[in-house]
Amino acid sequence: MPAPATAKFMTLERFIDEQEHKLPNATGEFSGLLHDLSLAAKLVWREVSKAGLVNILGATDRMNVSGDVVKKLDEFADETIYRAMDHGGHVCVMASEENEDILHIPDEYAAGKYVLLYDPLDGSSNIDANITIGSIFSVFKRVTTGEKGTLQDCLQPGHRQVAAGYIIYGSSTIFVYSTGRGVHGFTLDPSVGEFLLSHENIRIPQRGRIYSLNEGNFGNWSAGMQKYVTWLKEEDKATGRPYSQRYIGTMVGDTHRTLLYGGLFAYPGDRKNPEGKLRLMYECNPVSFIVEQAGGRAINGEKRILDIVPTSLHEHTPVFLGSADDVTICEEFLRGKR
Ligand code: AFP
């Protein structure tokens, strides 16, 4: 069936520019940053899509057939995102899940007014099994005025994010982002190398029927958490139980499904790891920004993820996010109200 005459192809680039034109005082710096991120996403996707070919093409431990040093994919993604972002003049400092300290912009390049935090390859232990992985990013405005960006610029609570998003490398590659005015998804058409608008203004269902967590940790959870998951599995037609369980083990993948189908994704703290496994700055903040923008909720059990004031770059936090009603029910169990 031919597309309706009114249908238009909206590329990510064009969408970003059109959004910018709606803001009277926009300088283009922020759009430039997003353009650079979309290039980084394509470069990482290109390498990710070749992951299974490395052995066939004759890689050794250190060198591939053409004599290039073969890097682990997560190191490659880390460096690629840094190099795509370091010279645009939009960013004054970066931080990545792969690096202990903040990443400065080289002296020869101009520093901009934004701060970028990123997880270059989320779910990297899934790579060899050809399971969905992703990249996540979080953008703040800088708060210091010196020549270089500092740790202080990075350590801001999530509600101050001016943009956040992720790229999911799955059965297709999708770039999902928000600048605080809804959540939009763009699917990569590899034949033309463009992200095309495929999911405009994503809204998460008010309530879902799927829960997503690593239930292997059940024995170490709090009594409230155990009671909640047991409750989800009980039969009760009126409340749509039992819920189905789905767990990819890549936060981006599990969140993306939760965004589209509804339900709850969680990585609680437990007896062994009271703060859970996931990182506030690189995973929980950006994903929570997206979920809230889509009409959902994201909490650490006590408060909004976006209200946590970070004290270190790599801190962890428990997280419960997804459909607003599901998060609220989970919260009631965690607080002993049910
Ligand atoms: P990896 O990057 O080591 O694969 O970890 C992925 C992750 O940080 C996040 O994306 C998942 O939600 C979570 O860890 C899975 O953790 P478990 O393996 O403990 O379930």
Residues whose N, C-alpha, C, O or C-beta is under 5 A from the ligand:
A	BS01	AFP	L121 D122 G123 S124 S125 N126 N214 G249 T250 M251 V252
